[in-house]
Amino acid sequence: MTQPRITPSQVEVAEARRTTLPNGIGLYTLASDDFEVLRISFVFRAGSALQQAPFSASAAANLLSEGSRDMTAHQIAEQLDYYGSWYDVNVDRDYAYINFATLSKFFDPTLAVAEQILLCPAFPEEELRTYAAKRRQRLAVERAKIDVKAREAFARALFGERHPYGVSSHEEAYDSLTRDDVAGFYRRFYTAENCFVVCSGRIGDHELKAVAELAGRIPRGAAEAPPAFPAPETTHTAFVEYPGAVQSSLRIGRLLFPRTHPDFLGMQVVATALGGYFGSRLMQNLREEHGYTYGVVSAMVNFEREGYFAIAAQVGADVTQEALREIYAEIERLGAEPMPEAELELVKNMMTGEMMRILDGPFGIADVTIENILCGCDNTVIGSNIRRIREMTPAGVQQLARKYLRREDLVTVVAGTDLCLNEERHGWVVSKYVPFVPHECKCKDAL
């Protein structure tokens, strides 16, 4: 008996209303009166790939609320807490996302704090030094984890150590980070030319006018061309020695293309089939059948200028070779045999169901709207993407796997003990790692 489809074949999502402010900023609004809340998201092209001083991009974003022209860091935090308002900062390779969420009745005082954070940050020297010390310690502790070692080595293997998407700075660079570095990054990139704003939730005329007034005061900056990135320099195999590790951390993948490429969505289907949900092929093989791992995941990753496919897992050190062989075998099987219709239908349901979950509420729609704006699309692309997912065939999946996942094109990174690959390390790029000791960092050679 055929099971009824439980996910829709098409979806219509409200289009964001766009207003261009006098300083050139695009203000996008997604009005919804269902709840008495609203969120304002300021998106700046101010990611780590643009920084000249290591860690200045993340420091600029995270120190925005640590003191302003008229308020101390304590006063800012106390004011946001008093009104139950939510403030969040996120920085990736390309962009910084500054979010404020508030109950409608506390909109005005929350926006007043947002003004101090966005337009008047002071970047106090004392707060910078405290921040840098904490972040240095946190990064050193994180880099003691085998999974972090594999992740950073995978980025270097994909892009090369000189590429902004592949660089990993020494945590000691926090010691030389100056207020001029942070303030200079802020002045250069937190400008109208590098910004757009998305406002979602209960938005009336008063709220719209107030947000537009605030965003309209973000200053224009000097016109400059996007910085040139070097061509990626890919290393196909890399091994990071981690003495005493009981597990190996694996990364397998390859450089492909960003989300604007016509095959990106199809490769998302391929990635989901391999390791994008609990019943995926890699989960059934590595976890259910062989017991090599607790979990494995595969996905397409999208940056502004590049995109890549990746598989990640942690396996027992003594079964590293076996796990790699099974991963390669599943990749090859996807290109060698057409996927059963029932399995592909499940993958389609998983992908469209996840999309429906994300779109449940104005804030989720705002997140998708931001991603679409960054990719040069509007929200009509959501319905188009669901239709394209529904139209995927076993032959289409097989063709994409054959085209983009050939064994010779894959990058493989293993972090683990020096015995986990036995004698099969010929041709691998090997780097050594000495575990972190508190107050005495010995991992300088790892980067």
SVG drawing of the C-alpha trace seen along z (x, -y; Angstrom):
<svg xmlns="http://www.w3.org/2000/svg" viewBox="-2 -60 58 65">
<polyline fill="none" stroke="black" stroke-width="0.4" points="0.0,0.0 1.4,-3.4 1.9,-5.7 0.4,-9.2 2.7,-12.1 3.1,-14.0 5.1,-17.0 3.9,-19.5 4.9,-19.5 4.9,-23.3 5.2,-26.1 4.4,-29.8 6.4,-32.0 5.6,-35.7 7.9,-38.0 9.9,-40.5 9.0,-44.1 12.1,-46.0 12.8,-49.7 16.0,-51.4 17.1,-53.9 18.8,-57.2 22.3,-55.8 21.6,-52.9 20.9,-50.2 18.1,-47.7 15.5,-47.3 13.4,-44.1 10.3,-43.7 8.3,-40.5 5.2,-41.6 3.3,-39.1 0.8,-39.9 0.6,-36.4 2.9,-37.2 3.7,-40.4 7.4,-40.1 9.8,-41.3 13.4,-40.8 15.8,-43.1 18.8,-41.6 21.6,-43.7 23.8,-41.8 27.2,-43.2 29.8,-41.9 32.3,-41.8 33.5,-38.2 36.8,-36.8 37.9,-36.4 38.2,-40.2 40.3,-40.8 43.9,-41.9 44.7,-41.4 43.9,-37.9 40.7,-37.8 39.8,-41.4 36.5,-40.5 35.1,-38.4 36.5,-40.8 34.8,-43.8 31.4,-42.0 31.6,-40.6 32.9,-43.8 30.1,-46.0 28.1,-45.5 31.1,-45.9 30.7,-49.6 29.6,-52.5 29.8,-56.3 27.0,-56.6 26.8,-53.2 29.1,-50.8 29.1,-47.1 27.3,-46.4 24.6,-49.0 24.0,-47.6 23.6,-44.1 21.5,-45.2 19.2,-47.1 18.7,-44.2 18.1,-41.9 15.6,-44.2 13.3,-44.2 13.8,-40.5 15.3,-41.4 17.5,-39.0 20.8,-40.1 22.9,-37.8 26.1,-38.0 27.4,-35.5 30.4,-35.8 31.3,-33.5 33.9,-33.7 32.0,-36.3 29.4,-38.0 28.6,-39.3 25.0,-39.0 23.8,-41.3 20.3,-40.4 17.9,-42.0 14.6,-40.5 12.1,-42.0 8.5,-42.0 6.6,-44.7 5.9,-46.7 9.6,-47.0 10.6,-47.9 11.6,-51.5 14.0,-50.9 15.5,-47.9 16.1,-50.0 17.7,-52.7 20.3,-50.1 20.7,-48.8 21.6,-52.4 24.4,-52.4 25.7,-49.0 25.6,-49.7 26.5,-53.3 28.5,-54.2 30.8,-51.3 33.8,-52.4 35.8,-49.2 37.3,-49.9 40.9,-48.7 40.1,-46.9 37.2,-45.0 39.4,-44.1 42.1,-42.6 39.7,-40.6 38.0,-39.4 41.3,-38.5 42.5,-36.5 39.3,-34.5 39.2,-33.8 42.8,-32.7 42.2,-30.3 39.0,-29.0 40.6,-28.5 43.5,-26.6 41.1,-24.3 39.0,-23.8 42.1,-22.9 42.9,-20.2 39.9,-18.3 40.6,-15.9 37.5,-17.0 38.6,-20.6 42.1,-19.5 40.4,-17.6 38.1,-20.5 40.9,-23.0 43.1,-20.6 40.3,-19.9 39.9,-23.7 43.6,-24.0 43.5,-20.9 40.6,-22.3 41.8,-25.9 45.4,-26.1 47.0,-27.8 47.1,-31.3 43.5,-31.3 41.1,-33.3 38.8,-30.3 41.6,-28.0 43.7,-30.1 43.9,-29.1 45.6,-31.8 47.7,-31.0 45.8,-31.7 48.9,-33.8 47.7,-36.4 45.1,-37.4 48.0,-38.9 48.9,-41.3 45.3,-42.3 45.0,-46.0 42.1,-48.4 43.2,-50.1 42.8,-46.7 39.3,-46.3 38.1,-49.8 39.7,-50.0 37.9,-46.9 34.6,-48.3 35.1,-51.6 36.0,-49.9 33.3,-47.2 30.3,-48.3 29.1,-50.7 26.0,-51.2 27.6,-49.8 28.2,-46.5 24.8,-46.2 21.2,-45.2 18.5,-44.8 15.7,-42.3 12.9,-43.1 10.3,-40.4 7.4,-40.0 4.8,-42.5 5.9,-45.6 3.7,-48.7 4.3,-52.1 6.1,-53.3 8.5,-50.3 9.2,-50.5 10.0,-54.2 12.2,-53.8 14.2,-50.9 14.6,-52.8 15.8,-55.9 18.4,-53.9 19.6,-52.0 19.7,-55.2 22.3,-56.6 24.8,-53.8 27.5,-55.8 28.7,-55.4 32.2,-54.1 34.9,-54.6 34.2,-52.8 36.5,-49.8 36.6,-46.7 36.1,-43.3 39.6,-42.0 41.1,-39.4 41.4,-35.9 44.2,-33.6 43.2,-30.4 42.6,-27.5 45.5,-25.1 44.1,-21.7 45.9,-18.9 44.1,-15.6 45.3,-13.7 46.4,-15.0 47.1,-13.3 47.3,-15.1 49.1,-13.0 47.3,-13.1 49.2,-10.8 47.1,-8.6 43.8,-9.3 41.3,-6.5 39.3,-7.8 40.1,-9.2 38.3,-12.2 37.6,-11.9 36.8,-14.5 36.2,-13.5 35.0,-15.9 35.9,-18.2 35.7,-21.8 32.6,-22.3 30.6,-25.5 28.5,-28.0 24.7,-27.9 24.2,-29.9 25.4,-27.0 22.6,-25.1 23.8,-21.7 24.1,-22.9 20.6,-21.8 21.0,-18.4 24.2,-17.9 22.2,-18.7 20.0,-15.7 23.1,-13.6 24.6,-14.7 21.3,-14.0 21.1,-10.5 24.7,-9.8 24.6,-11.3 22.0,-14.0 19.5,-12.1 19.5,-9.4 18.6,-6.6 21.1,-7.7 23.4,-5.2 26.5,-6.2 24.6,-6.0 23.2,-2.5 26.6,-1.3 29.1,-2.8 26.8,-2.9 24.1,-0.2 25.9,2.5 29.5,2.1 29.4,0.1 32.4,-2.1 30.8,-5.4 28.1,-7.0 27.2,-9.4 28.3,-10.5 27.0,-13.5 27.4,-14.8 26.4,-18.2 27.0,-20.9 28.6,-24.0 28.1,-27.4 30.4,-30.4 30.1,-33.6 32.9,-32.7 33.2,-28.9 31.3,-25.9 32.2,-22.3 30.9,-18.9 32.0,-17.3 31.5,-14.1 32.5,-14.1 32.7,-11.3 34.6,-10.1 35.5,-6.4 37.5,-4.1 41.2,-4.5 41.5,-0.7 38.9,-0.8 40.0,-3.9 41.0,-2.2 37.8,-0.1 35.7,-3.1 37.4,-5.0 36.9,-2.0 33.2,-1.9 32.7,-5.6 34.4,-5.3 32.3,-2.3 29.0,-4.1 30.1,-7.1 31.0,-4.8 27.7,-2.8 25.7,-6.0 27.3,-6.6 27.2,-3.0 23.6,-2.0 20.4,-3.9 18.8,-4.8 15.6,-2.9 12.5,-5.1 11.3,-4.5 14.6,-5.6 14.8,-8.7 11.2,-9.6 12.2,-9.4 15.1,-11.7 12.8,-14.2 10.4,-14.1 13.3,-14.6 14.5,-17.7 11.1,-19.3 10.1,-18.5 13.2,-20.2 12.4,-23.2 8.9,-23.4 10.3,-23.2 12.6,-26.1 9.8,-28.2 7.5,-27.7 7.3,-31.3 8.4,-34.8 11.9,-34.4 12.6,-31.3 11.3,-32.9 13.6,-35.8 16.6,-33.5 15.8,-32.0 15.2,-35.4 18.7,-36.5 20.2,-33.5 18.3,-34.2 19.3,-37.8 23.0,-36.8 22.6,-34.5 20.9,-37.1 17.5,-35.5 14.1,-36.4 11.7,-34.1 10.1,-32.7 13.2,-30.5 11.9,-28.4 8.9,-27.1 11.2,-26.6 13.7,-24.6 11.0,-22.3 9.7,-21.6 13.3,-20.8 13.8,-18.5 10.5,-16.7 11.7,-16.3 14.9,-14.6 15.1,-11.1 17.4,-8.1 19.2,-8.7 19.8,-12.3 21.2,-11.4 23.4,-8.8 24.6,-11.2 25.6,-13.9 27.4,-11.4 29.4,-10.2 30.2,-13.7 31.3,-15.3 32.3,-12.5 35.0,-10.6 37.5,-9.1 40.5,-10.9 38.8,-14.3 38.1,-13.7 40.1,-15.2 40.7,-13.0 41.8,-14.2 42.4,-12.0 43.3,-13.2 44.3,-10.4 47.2,-8.3 50.2,-7.5 49.1,-3.9 45.5,-4.4 46.5,-4.2 49.3,-1.6 51.5,-1.5 49.0,-3.2 50.3,-6.7 52.5,-6.9 51.8,-10.2 50.0,-11.8 50.8,-15.2 51.6,-14.7 51.6,-17.3 52.3,-16.6 50.2,-17.7 51.2,-17.9 48.1,-18.0 47.3,-21.2 48.6,-21.7 46.9,-24.5 49.0,-27.7 51.7,-26.1 50.5,-25.9 52.6,-23.5 50.6,-23.3 52.4,-26.0 53.6,-23.5 50.1,-22.3 49.1,-25.3"/>
</svg>
